[in-house]
Amino acid sequence: MSAARPPRVAFVLEQTLGHITHAANLQSLITPNPHIRASFAPIDFDVTGTPARVPGYGNWTVRAGIRARKAIHGLLRDGPLDAMFIHTQVPAILAGDYLRRIPSIVSLDATPIQYDQLGSHYGHATGSPRIERLKWRLNRECFRRAALVVTWAEWTKAGLVDDYEVPADKIVVIPPGVDYTRWSAVTRQPVQDGPLRILFVGGDLERKGGTVLVTAARRLRERGTDVHVDLVTRDELAPEPGIAVHHGLTPNSPELIDLYHRADVFCLPTLGDCLPMVLSEAGAVGLPLVATDVGAIGEIVRPDETGLLVPVGDAEALAGALGRLAGDAGLRRQLGDHARQLVEKDYNAATNADRLVELLVSLATEGSPA
């Protein structure tokens, strides 16, 4: 590799759920970085037509692995790769030979075991003991072959150390983050008079706890607390007073950002999640955060510091937390200010993308430490 020429780095990026936004943020932030020559390979989830009828291809790990191998092979036809970044571990499982040849980072939001523990909320079921043992071995080997492993949270790192025998010094925690400049650029202008405006953003209304929030809002109104809930979701909901449903809003869109800036509180009482990116978006805007303590959420929603945590599925506890915030504007400001400071420090996508680039440049120039 020429000393005068930046290393060529492949970014192989899974395209499912919140990983789509993460991939888009990485591409927009890393493409102009002068320290690397980035090539992006999106690994799509959907499968239709004849491929959908091929035995085994319906399995996401198999499909993602095959698509990742094809993408990497295509990138190599255009010249050698000096380093590679694969998010998540799913498309990396069948790319072990490439991980051995190219200094690589494997990135993930949750380990397979952690995902299995949350799986019922995602419509995911575990296999037989023999299949699960094979899956564990394949994932452990994938992590072993990676030069470094990047996790979105300390929770994920602990799972790798405890369940997959990955050395702690091989793991770097770098959250996905939010485009902080874009989200914080507008001065937040919540409505001064009228109901407490609560914002919820979650494609899957049930899994993300939207129905629990609706129940809590009804109880608050019955007790005389005026609240208005904005639900950004893909699901339908029967009309009712104080509830507005918003469909078709895209990530990072001005219309979505405007809803955040008009809110008083951000609420995500999710039943199962790893580290929802909407929480860092809300924090960047300066909103107090209300959520459940699942996955790595407790790392960003810190009780009485950046927000409030409630038990999963507990509409009464959620009503109590929202009622507390409704009656205390000073507490809302305090929690929101701390959330903004935390996001700017630890969940800033631009800063964290630069950290990834530094790791990849180091791998490309110095080789794999594994």
N, C-alpha and C positions, 0 to 999 in steps of 0.2 A: 504494500500500500504506500503510495506516495505521501511523504511527510507534508507536502503542500496541499494535499487534497483531503477533504473531510471524509471520514469513513462512510461507507454505504450500509445503511441499517434497514432491515425489513421490520414492518409492524404488521403482525398477523392478528386481526382483531375480530373477536366473536361479535355477532350482531343479534343479540337477544336482549329483551327487557331493558334495564338501565344501562347495559353495556353498549347499546347503540349511541346513547348520549355521550358516554365516556369516550368511545371511539371517535365521534365527531369532534369533541373537544381536543383530543390528542392531535388529530389531523390538522385542525385549524391552528393550533399553537406550535406544533413541531415543524410543519412544512417550511415556515420561513426561517427556522433556526439555522444559522450559518455554520454550525459546528458539525452537522451531519448531513448526509444526503439520504433523505427518508423515502422509502417506498412502502405504500400501504396496500394491504391485501385483506379486504373485508370477507369474513366467513359467514355467509348467510345461513339462516336457520331453515327457512321454508323449503319444502320439497313437494313437487307436484308431478303429474304425468307419469311417464314410464319409470323414472327413477324411484318414485314412491312405491312401486310394486316390486322392486328388487329386494329379495330377502336380506334382512339385516340393515338395509340402508335407512330404514325408519328410525333406527337407534341414533340419537343425537351424537354420541361419542364417536360412533363409526362414521357417520356422515360428516361431522366436523373434521375428523382426522383425515379423511380422504380429500376433502376440499382444501384443507390446510396444506397437505402434501402437494397437491396440484398447484396451489398458489405459490408455494416456495419454489417448486421446480420451475415454474414460469418466471419467477424473479431471477433465478440463477441463470436462465438462458440469456438474460440481459447483462450478465457479469457477476463476479463473485460478491458475496455478502460478507461484510466484516463483523457484523453482529446482528442479533435478531431479538425482537420483543414479541412474545406471544401472550395474548390475553383472550380467554382464560386458559386454565390448564386443559380444558376439554379438547380444543383443537390441537394441543401439544402432545396428547397421549400417543398418537400413532406417528409422531415425528421424531422418535428417539434417535434415529441415525443423523438427522439434521442437527439435533441438539448436541450430539457428540462432535460434529464437524464444525459447527458455527457457534462461537461464544454467544450464549442466549440467556435472556431473562424470561422466566415464566411468571405471569402475574395472575392473581386471583382475588376474588372478593370473599370466598368461603371455601373451605375444604369440602371434598365430597361427603365426608362423615357429617360435617356441620350442616351441609345441605340436606342430607338424609334426615337429620333431626328436625328440620323445618319442612320436610318434604310433603307432609299431608296438606299444607296450605298451598303448595304449588301443583297439586295433582300428581305428585311424584311418589313412587313406591319403591322400596328396596327389593332386590332379587333374592335368590336362594343363598344360603351360606356359602356355597361354592362360588357362585357368581360374585358375591360381595368380597370374598377373599381375593379372587382374581382382580377385581376392580382396585382393591387396596394395593396389590402388588404393582399393577400398571401405573397407578398414580405415584406410588413411592418411587418407582424407577424413573418416572418423568421428572420428579423433583430432584432426584439424585443427579440426573444428567444435566439439568440446568446449571449454568454457572452461578446464577443468583436467582432468588425467588423474591418477588415483590408482592406484598399483601396490602389490602386496603385498610386493615385495622390490626390492632394488637390482638384482638379476639381471634382473628384468622391466624396470626403468627403462632399464638399459643396452641391452636389446633394442629398446625403443622409439626410443631415440636413434640407435642404430647402423643399424637396419633400416627404420624408418618415418619418419625425419627429424623426429621430435618434439623441439622445443627442451627442453633439460634443465630450464630454469626453469619449464616448464609442468607438470612432473611432481612429484607429492608422494608419497613412500613412506609408506604407512600399512598395516602388516600387519593381518590380520583379527583375530588375538588370541583369547584365551580369557576366559571369565567367571572371572577370577582369584579373586574373593571366594568364589564357589561351589566352585571346585576346590581351593583352598588352605585352606578353612575347617576341614577335618578334619585332625587331627594324624595324619600317616602312621604306620602301625603294621605295618611288614614283619615277617614271621615271623623270630624271632631264631635258631631252630635249624632244621636241615633244609636242603633244597636251595636254590640260588639261584633266586629266582622271577623269570622273564622274562615281560614282558607285550608282546604284539603286538596292534595294533588296525588292521584293514584289511579292508574289505568284499570286495575281490578278492584272495583268498589268494595267487594266483600272481603277479599284477602287483606287489603290495605286498611280495613277498619272503618270504611266510610259509613256502613250501616250502623255501626256502634256510635259513631259521631252523630248521626241523624237522631238516634234514640236519645242521646245525651242532650242534644239541642232541644228536643221536645220537652224533656224534663225541666230544663232551665226556663223555657218559656212558661210552662205551667206554674213555676215558682216566682214568676214576675221578672226574670232576667231577660232583657231583650237581646236576642242574638240573631245574626244573619250568617248563614253558612254558604260559601261558594265551593262547590264540588267540581273539580276538574277531573274528568274520568271518561272512559269510553263506554261505560255501562249506562243503561237507562234507569230512571227513577221516576215514580209517579209524582206529579207536581204537588207541592204543599207550601204553605206560607213560610217565609223565612229561609227557604232553601232554593238556591239557584244552581242549575246543572250546566256545565260548560263542556261542549264536545269539540273535538277537532283542533285543539290548541297544541302546537308543536313545541318541542324543547327549545328553549332560548328565544322564543318568539316574543316580539314586543307586547302582544296581547297577553301572554302569560305573565311576563315580567310586570306588566301594569297591575294585574290582579294581586300579585305579591305586595306591591307597593301600596295598594289600597287596603290591605288587611291589617288587623290588629294583632292577630295570633295565627300561628301556623300549627295545624293539628294533624297528626298521622298516627292514629291508634292501631297500627298494623298488627295483624295476627301472626305473621311470619315474614321476616326480612333479614337481610344481611347488613347493609349500610346504604339506605336509600339516599340517592343524590339530592332529592328534593329538600332534605334537611339542611344541606350546605347552601342550597339556593336561598332558602328562607333565612338562614343565618346571615348570609351576605347582605340581605335586604335590611336586617336588623329586627327580625321578628322573634318574639319569645316562642320557644318550641315546646309542644306537648306531644308526647309519643309514649309507646310502650317499650319496656326494657327487654327487647329481643335482639339476637345477633349482636352487632357492634354498635347499636344505637346509643347505648349508654356512654360511649366515648365522645359523642357530640352533644347529646342531650344530657347535660349534667344537672342533677336536681338542685334547684334554687341557685344555680349559677347561670346556665343558659336556657333553662326551661324546667318542665315538670314531667315526671314519669308516672304512668298509671298501669295497673295490672291489665293483662291481655283480656279483651272481651268484657271489661267491667264498665258498663255505661254509667253506673252511679258514681264510681270514682272519677270517671272522665268529666261528668257534669260538675263534680266538686272542684276539680282542678280548673276547669274553664270558668266556673263561677268565682273562684278566688281571683283569677286574672281580670274578670269583668269588673270586679269591685276595687281594683288597685292599679290605676294607671302608672303609678310610680314603679311598681314591681314589673309591669310589662316593659317599661323603658329600660329598667336595670337589666332584666334578662335579655332583652333584645340587643342592648349594647354589648353585653358579654358574648352573646352568640356571634355578633359581627366581628368582634376582636378575635375570637377563636377561629372562625372561618378564614379571616384574612391571614392569620398566622399558619394554620395547619391544613386548610382545605382550599387553598388558592390554586386553581388548576394551572395557571401560568407558572407559578413558583414550583409546583410539583412536577410539571412537564420538564422544566429545566433540570430538576433533580434526576429524572429518568434519563435525559440526554447525557448528563455527566456520567452516570453509571454506564451507559452504553458506549460512550466514547472511551471510557476507561477499559471496558471489556475489549473493544475493537483494537485498541493500541497495545494493551498489556496481555491480552488473552484471558482465557478462563481461569479463575482461581480454584475451580473445583477439581 
